[in-house]
Amino acid sequence: MLGQLSVNERVLLHLSRFATDTPPEEYSPESTQVGIAEGVGISRTHVPRAVKTLIKDGFIEELRGRVANRDRRMSVYAVTPEGFRKAVETWEIVRKSQLSVMRVGGLVEMEGMALEELLGRKQAMSLVSRMKNDFVELLESRRAPVRDLLRAPSLDTFYGREQELGALDEFLKSNTSVVVVSGNRGHGTTTLVRKFVQDHEEADVLWIPVREHITPQEIESSIVDFGKRSRPAVADLDSALSMPEMIVVLDGYHTVSEEVVEFFAALVNASTESKLVVTAREDNPAYNWFYQKTHVESGAVREIKVRGLDEASAKKLLGNADIEAEAFRRVYLMTRGQPLLLKRLRDDDAEGLKKNSVYTAEEIRYLLFLKDKTG
């Protein structure tokens, strides 16, 4: 049986929910002292002592940064890599422990991993962070999210993209039903959306690869069958898409039949409460697009354009922290921060560079030489 976690452990769990690989442009209000007090369920006066100890232990750091919905820069607290590892260790202990959980019907015993399956990791971690008197308070029951990611790619290393992830978060909160995430081949639209749905583990998610010869019937059947798994009363596409907690990812929209274009166009014009995320190649011919400029202007469709990584993220993905400044500058200019090419460079994959670029053999050898140059 897991007893009461210490205040410091609960603060660390709380802050680890907002950990990112690179500093965000705006920090979450939960990262401030007020946010920590509310998130952990302690007095504001107790927060300074807890963060001071965690800073001394090297688990968190105090920064000055912009906070969402605040006019001025504020003191915020971010988990260090060592702190994140400590939070993961603590959470693994929680997952393997029996918890006393206060539900509507009274106090019940539940394994930590069962609580995680019921709510998703972040929400479960949030409740455990507020744990008091040796029990977790769960007065609202919520079914476990249904997540079909069998056809989604695994998530490799991920750096940057804070602005794009923020735009996807805004879309999720908006009244718009369709967002199109577009970019040239190799710029990471699929990876971006995979990271997005991983971060929103409380949502129902269906991932559908849009293959060249896919039919509207296949897409519709997948959505309806998935909807029935979440809500047995679902009978058709309209009732499936009336589920506000569902995200449908339609990945890889590029070369499709006229029937599929019309099917996507109908989705744009339909009244749907579900969220549809479409990843698409930016070089789609005009006749292959399923929405128009007027849809964007009216707010029926949102667009997110994906470009190359920023320099700091590109350098991390390249994997050589000590690369010579001039060598990195040349690599960045030649790859334009394209994740696919940077990964091929990182892995010394000359054949992959040849297949996925217009580089000559001499340019590939030069890039591989620059990648390993330190200074």
C-alpha positions as CSV (number, residue, x, y, z in Angstrom):
1,M,0.0,0.0,0.0
2,L,1.4,3.4,-1.0
3,G,1.4,5.9,1.9
4,Q,1.4,9.6,1.7
5,L,3.9,11.0,-0.8
6,S,6.0,13.8,0.4
7,V,5.2,17.4,-0.7
8,N,8.4,17.5,-2.6
9,E,7.6,14.3,-4.5
10,R,4.1,15.6,-5.3
11,V,5.5,18.9,-6.5
12,L,8.0,17.1,-8.8
13,L,5.3,14.9,-10.2
14,H,3.1,18.0,-10.8
15,L,5.9,19.9,-12.7
16,S,7.0,16.8,-14.7
17,R,3.6,16.9,-16.4
18,F,4.7,20.1,-18.2
19,A,8.3,19.0,-19.0
20,T,9.5,19.6,-22.6
21,D,12.7,19.0,-24.4
22,T,13.2,22.7,-25.2
23,P,12.0,25.8,-23.3
24,P,8.5,26.8,-24.5
25,E,7.7,30.4,-25.7
26,E,5.1,30.5,-23.0
27,Y,5.1,28.5,-19.7
28,S,1.9,27.0,-18.3
29,P,0.3,28.8,-15.3
30,E,0.8,25.5,-13.4
31,S,4.5,26.2,-13.5
32,T,4.2,29.3,-11.2
33,Q,4.1,29.2,-7.4
34,V,0.3,29.8,-7.5
35,G,-0.1,27.0,-10.0
36,I,2.0,24.6,-7.9
37,A,0.0,25.4,-4.8
38,E,-3.3,24.7,-6.6
39,G,-1.9,21.6,-8.5
40,V,-0.6,20.0,-5.4
41,G,-3.2,21.2,-2.9
42,I,-0.9,23.0,-0.5
43,S,-0.8,26.5,0.9
44,R,1.0,29.1,-1.2
45,T,3.3,29.7,1.7
46,H,4.6,26.1,1.6
47,V,5.7,26.3,-2.0
48,P,9.0,28.3,-1.6
49,R,10.4,25.7,0.9
50,A,9.5,22.8,-1.5
51,V,11.0,24.4,-4.6
52,K,14.1,25.5,-2.7
53,T,14.8,21.9,-1.7
54,L,14.1,20.6,-5.2
55,I,16.4,23.3,-6.7
56,K,19.2,22.4,-4.3
57,D,18.8,18.7,-5.2
58,G,19.1,19.6,-8.9
59,F,15.6,18.4,-9.7
60,I,14.1,21.7,-10.8
61,E,15.3,25.1,-11.8
62,E,13.8,28.6,-11.4
63,L,13.5,30.7,-14.5
64,R,11.9,34.0,-15.7
65,G,9.6,33.5,-18.5
66,R,6.3,34.5,-20.2
67,V,3.3,32.7,-18.8
68,A,0.1,32.0,-20.7
69,N,-2.6,34.6,-20.1
70,R,-0.2,36.9,-18.1
71,D,1.0,40.3,-19.2
72,R,4.4,40.2,-17.6
73,R,7.3,37.7,-17.2
74,M,7.1,35.7,-14.0
75,S,9.2,33.2,-12.0
76,V,8.4,29.7,-13.2
77,Y,9.8,26.3,-12.3
78,A,10.9,23.7,-14.8
79,V,12.0,20.1,-14.3
80,T,15.7,19.3,-15.1
81,P,16.6,16.1,-16.9
82,E,17.7,14.6,-13.5
83,G,14.4,15.7,-12.0
84,F,12.4,14.2,-14.8
85,R,14.2,10.9,-14.3
86,K,13.4,11.1,-10.6
87,A,9.7,11.8,-11.4
88,V,9.6,8.8,-13.7
89,E,11.1,6.6,-10.9
90,T,8.5,7.9,-8.4
91,W,5.7,7.4,-10.8
92,E,6.8,3.8,-11.5
93,I,6.6,3.1,-7.7
94,V,3.0,4.6,-7.7
95,R,2.0,2.5,-10.7
96,K,3.0,-0.7,-9.0
97,S,1.4,0.2,-5.6
98,Q,-2.0,-0.2,-4.3
99,L,-3.8,3.1,-3.8
100,S,-6.8,4.1,-1.6
101,V,-9.1,5.9,-4.0
102,M,-12.1,7.9,-2.9
103,R,-14.9,7.4,-5.5
104,V,-18.5,8.4,-5.5
105,G,-19.5,5.0,-3.9
106,G,-16.8,5.3,-1.2
107,L,-13.2,4.3,-0.6
108,V,-11.8,1.5,-2.8
109,E,-8.4,-0.1,-3.4
110,M,-6.9,0.4,-6.9
111,E,-3.5,-0.3,-8.4
112,G,-1.7,2.7,-9.7
113,M,-1.5,1.4,-13.2
114,A,-5.3,0.8,-13.2
115,L,-5.8,4.4,-12.3
116,E,-3.5,5.4,-15.2
117,E,-5.5,3.2,-17.6
118,L,-8.8,4.7,-16.4
119,L,-7.7,8.4,-16.7
120,G,-4.5,8.5,-18.8
121,R,-1.1,9.2,-17.3
122,K,-1.2,13.0,-17.0
123,Q,-4.7,13.0,-15.3
124,A,-3.8,10.2,-13.0
125,M,-0.5,12.0,-12.1
126,S,-2.5,15.1,-11.4
127,L,-4.8,13.4,-8.9
128,V,-1.8,11.6,-7.2
129,S,-0.1,15.0,-6.9
130,R,-3.0,16.2,-4.8
131,M,-3.0,13.1,-2.7
132,K,-3.9,13.7,1.0
133,N,-4.4,11.6,4.1
134,D,-3.1,8.5,2.2
135,F,-5.9,8.5,-0.4
136,V,-6.5,9.8,-3.9
137,E,-9.8,11.6,-4.5
138,L,-11.6,10.6,-7.6
139,L,-15.2,11.8,-7.4
140,E,-15.9,11.6,-11.1
141,S,-15.8,8.4,-13.0
142,R,-14.5,8.4,-16.5
143,R,-14.1,5.5,-18.8
144,A,-10.7,4.8,-20.1
145,P,-10.0,6.5,-23.4
146,V,-10.1,4.3,-26.5
147,R,-6.9,4.8,-28.5
148,D,-6.3,3.0,-31.8
149,L,-2.7,3.8,-32.8
150,L,-1.8,0.4,-34.3
151,R,-1.3,2.0,-37.7
152,A,0.5,5.1,-36.4
153,P,4.3,5.3,-36.5
154,S,6.3,5.0,-33.3
155,L,7.6,8.3,-32.0
156,D,11.3,8.7,-32.4
157,T,13.3,11.5,-30.9
158,F,11.3,14.8,-30.9
159,Y,12.7,18.3,-30.5
160,G,11.2,21.7,-30.8
161,R,7.9,22.5,-32.6
162,E,6.5,24.3,-29.5
163,Q,4.7,26.8,-31.8
164,E,3.1,24.1,-33.9
165,L,2.1,22.0,-30.8
166,G,0.6,25.2,-29.3
167,A,-1.4,25.7,-32.5
168,L,-2.8,22.2,-32.3
169,D,-3.7,22.7,-28.6
170,E,-5.6,25.8,-29.6
171,F,-7.4,23.9,-32.3
172,L,-8.4,21.3,-29.8
173,K,-10.1,24.0,-27.7
174,S,-11.7,25.8,-30.6
175,N,-15.0,25.4,-32.4
176,T,-13.2,24.3,-35.6
177,S,-13.5,20.7,-36.5
178,V,-10.8,20.3,-39.1
179,V,-7.1,21.2,-39.1
180,V,-4.7,20.5,-41.9
181,V,-1.0,20.1,-41.0
182,S,1.0,20.4,-44.2
183,G,4.6,20.4,-45.2
184,N,7.0,19.1,-47.8
185,R,8.1,15.5,-47.6
186,G,10.4,14.8,-44.7
187,H,9.5,17.9,-42.7
188,G,7.9,15.9,-40.0
189,T,4.1,16.5,-40.2
190,T,3.3,13.0,-39.2
191,T,5.8,13.1,-36.3
192,L,4.4,16.4,-35.1
193,V,0.8,15.0,-34.9
194,R,2.0,11.7,-33.4
195,K,3.6,13.8,-30.6
196,F,0.4,15.8,-30.2
197,V,-1.8,12.8,-29.7
198,Q,0.7,11.3,-27.3
199,D,0.5,14.4,-25.2
200,H,-3.3,14.2,-25.1
201,E,-3.6,10.8,-23.7
202,E,-7.0,11.5,-22.2
203,A,-8.6,11.7,-25.6
204,D,-10.1,8.9,-27.8
205,V,-7.8,8.7,-30.8
206,L,-8.1,6.9,-34.2
207,W,-5.2,6.9,-36.6
208,I,-5.9,6.2,-40.3
209,P,-3.1,6.2,-42.9
210,V,-4.5,7.7,-46.1
211,R,-3.0,5.3,-48.6
212,E,-3.0,6.1,-52.4
213,H,-5.8,3.6,-53.1
214,I,-7.9,4.0,-50.0
215,T,-11.6,4.3,-50.5
216,P,-14.2,6.5,-48.8
217,Q,-15.9,3.3,-47.6
218,E,-12.8,2.2,-45.8
219,I,-12.4,5.5,-44.0
220,E,-16.0,5.6,-43.0
221,S,-16.0,2.0,-41.8
222,S,-12.9,2.6,-39.7
223,I,-14.5,5.7,-38.0
224,V,-17.8,4.1,-37.4
225,D,-16.3,0.9,-36.0
226,F,-14.0,2.9,-33.7
227,G,-17.0,5.0,-32.6
228,K,-18.9,1.9,-31.6
229,R,-16.0,0.9,-29.4
230,S,-16.2,4.2,-27.5
231,R,-20.0,4.5,-27.6
232,P,-22.1,1.4,-28.4
233,A,-25.0,3.6,-29.5
234,V,-23.0,4.8,-32.6
235,A,-24.8,3.6,-35.7
236,D,-23.3,5.6,-38.6
237,L,-20.7,8.2,-39.6
238,D,-22.8,11.2,-38.3
239,S,-23.3,9.7,-34.9
240,A,-19.6,8.7,-34.7
241,L,-18.5,12.2,-35.5
242,S,-20.8,13.7,-32.9
243,M,-18.4,12.5,-30.2
244,P,-16.6,15.6,-28.9
245,E,-13.9,13.7,-27.1
246,M,-12.7,11.9,-30.3
247,I,-9.7,12.8,-32.4
248,V,-9.4,11.2,-35.9
249,V,-6.0,11.5,-37.5
250,L,-6.0,11.1,-41.3
251,D,-2.3,10.8,-42.0
252,G,-0.6,11.3,-45.4
253,Y,-3.2,12.9,-47.6
254,H,-1.5,13.3,-51.0
255,T,-2.5,11.3,-54.0
256,V,-6.0,10.1,-53.7
257,S,-9.0,9.4,-55.9
258,E,-11.7,12.0,-56.8
259,E,-14.1,10.1,-54.5
260,V,-11.8,10.5,-51.5
261,V,-11.4,14.2,-52.3
262,E,-15.2,14.5,-52.3
263,F,-15.4,12.5,-49.0
264,F,-13.0,14.9,-47.3
265,A,-14.9,17.9,-48.7
266,A,-18.1,16.5,-47.2
267,L,-16.3,16.2,-43.8
268,V,-15.4,19.8,-43.9
269,N,-19.0,20.8,-44.6
270,A,-20.5,18.4,-42.1
271,S,-21.6,19.4,-38.6
272,T,-19.2,17.4,-36.4
273,E,-18.1,17.7,-32.8
274,S,-15.1,15.4,-33.2
275,K,-11.7,16.8,-34.2
276,L,-10.2,15.8,-37.6
277,V,-6.5,16.2,-38.0
278,V,-5.2,15.8,-41.6
279,T,-1.5,15.6,-42.4
280,A,-0.9,16.5,-46.0
281,R,1.9,17.1,-48.5
282,E,2.1,20.8,-49.3
283,D,2.8,20.0,-53.0
284,N,-0.6,18.5,-53.6
285,P,-2.0,19.7,-56.9
286,A,-4.8,22.3,-56.7
287,Y,-7.4,19.8,-57.9
288,N,-6.6,17.4,-55.1
289,W,-7.3,19.8,-52.2
290,F,-10.6,19.2,-50.4
291,Y,-11.2,22.7,-49.0
292,Q,-10.9,26.3,-50.2
293,K,-9.6,29.6,-49.0
294,T,-13.1,30.6,-47.9
295,H,-13.1,27.6,-45.5
296,V,-10.0,29.0,-43.8
297,E,-11.3,32.5,-43.7
298,S,-14.6,31.4,-42.2
299,G,-12.8,29.3,-39.6
300,A,-14.2,26.0,-40.8
301,V,-10.6,24.8,-41.4
302,R,-7.4,25.7,-39.7
303,E,-4.0,25.4,-41.4
304,I,-0.6,24.7,-39.8
305,K,2.4,25.0,-42.1
306,V,5.4,22.9,-41.0
307,R,8.8,24.1,-42.0
308,G,12.3,23.0,-41.0
309,L,13.4,22.8,-37.4
310,D,14.9,25.8,-35.6
311,E,18.6,25.7,-35.2
312,A,18.7,24.6,-31.6
313,S,16.4,21.7,-32.3
314,A,18.2,20.7,-35.5
315,K,21.5,20.6,-33.6
316,K,20.0,18.3,-31.0
317,L,18.5,16.0,-33.6
318,L,21.8,15.8,-35.4
319,G,23.3,14.3,-32.3
320,N,26.7,16.1,-32.1
321,A,26.5,18.7,-29.3
322,D,30.1,19.7,-29.9
323,I,29.9,20.3,-33.7
324,E,31.9,23.2,-34.9
325,A,29.8,26.3,-35.4
326,E,30.8,26.8,-39.0
327,A,30.2,23.1,-39.8
328,F,26.8,23.2,-38.3
329,R,25.9,26.4,-40.1
330,R,26.7,24.7,-43.4
331,V,24.7,21.6,-42.5
332,Y,21.7,23.7,-41.4
333,L,21.8,25.7,-44.7
334,M,22.1,22.6,-46.8
335,T,19.4,20.6,-45.0
336,R,17.2,23.6,-44.2
337,G,16.5,22.0,-40.8
338,Q,14.6,19.1,-42.5
339,P,14.2,16.4,-39.8
340,L,14.3,13.4,-42.2
341,L,17.7,14.5,-43.6
342,L,19.1,15.3,-40.2
343,K,18.1,11.9,-39.0
344,R,19.8,10.3,-42.0
345,L,22.9,12.3,-41.2
346,R,22.8,11.4,-37.5
347,D,22.7,7.7,-38.5
348,D,25.4,8.0,-41.1
349,D,22.9,6.7,-43.6
350,A,24.4,7.7,-47.0
351,E,21.9,5.6,-48.9
352,G,19.0,7.2,-47.1
353,L,20.3,10.6,-48.0
354,K,20.6,9.6,-51.6
355,K,17.0,8.3,-51.7
356,N,15.5,11.3,-50.0
357,S,17.3,14.2,-51.4
358,V,18.8,15.6,-54.6
359,Y,22.3,15.7,-53.1
360,T,25.2,14.4,-55.3
361,A,27.4,11.7,-53.9
362,E,30.1,14.4,-53.2
363,E,27.6,16.5,-51.3
364,I,26.6,13.6,-49.2
365,R,30.2,12.8,-48.3
366,Y,30.7,16.4,-47.4
367,L,27.6,16.5,-45.2
368,L,28.7,13.4,-43.3
369,F,32.2,15.0,-42.9
370,L,30.7,18.2,-41.5
371,K,28.3,16.3,-39.2
372,D,31.2,14.8,-37.2
373,K,33.4,17.9,-37.2
374,T,34.0,19.3,-33.7
375,G,35.6,22.5,-32.6
